């Protein structure tokens, strides 16, 4: 894959170059993708995620090598995939996706264990990606709990 293609994918087609809150901008890019995927059966969403994660780790790692930075701020493919993890198993809807967006950003920023440790211990693409996957998993669990409580 060409360096330009890696840069486009890693930046979420340029969202990562936003001068303000590139991670948040990258997460916003994920919303229409999540909405489009919501029409697919759960097993298809799961299969796509399982295929996308190693590819995403590779792209994030290649972008970091290009930039000579452990986790460049413009790399937002990790946020995109993390948000897709958070919404993979919940019904699509404005309230659900708003809650998913807010919770995902919160968990991505505060990095509760083990996400923060993974971020510090792993290098390369998996180090960039896995803390966001954990933020997505935390978000999915919180959304499931909110759904059980009737809050969504």
C-alpha positions in Angstrom: 0.0 0.0 0.0 1.4 3.4 -0.9 2.4 5.9 1.8 -0.4 8.2 0.6 -3.0 5.5 0.9 -1.8 4.7 4.4 -2.0 8.4 5.3 -5.5 8.7 3.9 -6.8 5.6 5.7 -5.1 6.3 9.0 -6.4 9.9 9.1 -9.9 8.9 8.4 -9.8 10.4 4.9 -8.4 13.6 6.4 -10.5 13.9 9.6 -7.4 13.5 11.7 -6.0 16.7 10.3 -8.7 18.7 11.9 -7.1 21.6 13.8 -9.4 21.1 16.7 -10.0 17.7 18.5 -8.9 15.3 15.7 -9.9 12.2 17.8 -13.4 13.6 18.2 -13.6 14.5 14.5 -12.4 10.9 13.7 -15.2 9.5 15.9 -17.7 11.7 14.1 -16.6 10.1 10.8 -17.4 6.7 12.3 -21.1 7.5 12.9 -22.3 7.2 9.3 -20.2 4.0 9.0 -21.8 2.6 12.1 -25.2 3.5 10.8 -24.6 1.8 7.5 -23.3 -1.3 9.2 -26.3 -1.5 11.5 -28.4 -2.8 8.6 -26.1 -5.9 8.3 -26.7 -9.0 10.5 -24.7 -9.1 13.7 -22.5 -12.0 12.4 -21.5 -9.8 9.4 -20.7 -6.9 11.6 -18.6 -9.1 13.9 -16.8 -10.6 10.9 -16.0 -7.2 9.4 -14.7 -6.0 12.8 -12.5 -9.1 13.2 -11.1 -8.5 9.8 -10.7 -4.8 10.2 -8.8 -4.8 13.5 -5.6 -6.5 12.2 -5.7 -4.4 9.1 -6.3 -1.2 11.2 -3.4 -2.1 13.5 -1.2 -2.5 10.4 -2.4 0.9 8.9 -1.9 2.7 12.3 1.5 1.2 12.7 2.6 2.1 9.2 1.4 5.6 9.7 3.3 5.9 12.9 6.5 4.7 11.2 5.9 7.2 8.4 5.5 10.0 10.9 8.3 8.7 13.2 5.9 9.2 16.1 4.6 6.5 18.5 1.0 7.6 18.2 0.5 10.6 15.8 -2.5 12.8 16.7 -3.7 12.7 13.1 -4.1 8.9 13.2 -7.8 8.5 13.9 -8.5 5.1 12.3 -8.2 3.7 15.9 -11.1 6.0 17.0 -13.2 5.0 14.0 -12.7 1.3 14.7 -13.2 1.7 18.4 -16.5 3.5 17.8 -17.6 0.7 15.5 -16.8 -1.8 18.3 -19.0 0.3 20.6 -22.0 0.3 18.3 -21.7 -3.2 16.7 -24.3 -4.8 19.0 -26.7 -2.1 19.8 -29.8 -0.9 17.8 -29.1 2.1 15.7 -30.8 5.3 16.7 -30.0 8.9 17.5 -30.2 8.5 21.3 -28.1 5.3 21.2 -25.5 6.8 18.9 -25.3 10.1 20.9 -24.8 8.1 24.1 -22.2 5.9 22.3 -20.4 9.0 21.0 -20.2 10.6 24.5 -19.3 7.4 26.3 -16.7 6.4 23.8 -15.0 9.8 23.9 -15.0 9.7 27.7 -13.5 6.2 27.9 -11.0 7.0 25.1 -9.8 10.1 27.0 -9.7 8.6 30.6 -8.4 5.2 29.5 -9.6 3.1 32.4 -7.6 -0.1 33.1 -6.4 -2.1 31.2 -6.7 0.4 28.3 -4.2 2.9 29.7 -1.7 0.2 30.4 -2.0 -1.3 27.0 -1.4 2.1 25.4 1.8 2.4 27.4 3.1 -1.2 27.1 2.5 -2.0 23.4 4.1 -0.2 20.6 3.2 0.0 17.0 -0.2 -0.4 15.5 -1.7 -2.6 18.1 -0.6 -0.2 20.8 -2.3 2.6 18.9 -5.5 0.6 18.3 -6.2 -1.5 21.4 -6.8 1.3 23.8 -9.6 2.4 21.5 -10.9 -1.1 21.1 -11.1 -1.3 24.9 -12.9 2.1 25.0 -15.3 0.6 22.5 -15.9 -2.5 24.6 -16.4 -0.3 27.7 -18.9 1.8 25.8 -20.8 -1.3 24.5 -21.1 -2.6 28.1 -22.3 0.8 29.3 -24.9 0.9 26.5 -26.1 -2.6 27.3 -26.5 -1.6 30.9 -28.3 1.6 30.0 -30.6 -0.4 27.7 -31.4 -2.9 30.5 -32.2 0.0 32.8 -34.6 1.4 30.1 -32.5 4.6 29.7 -32.1 4.1 25.9 
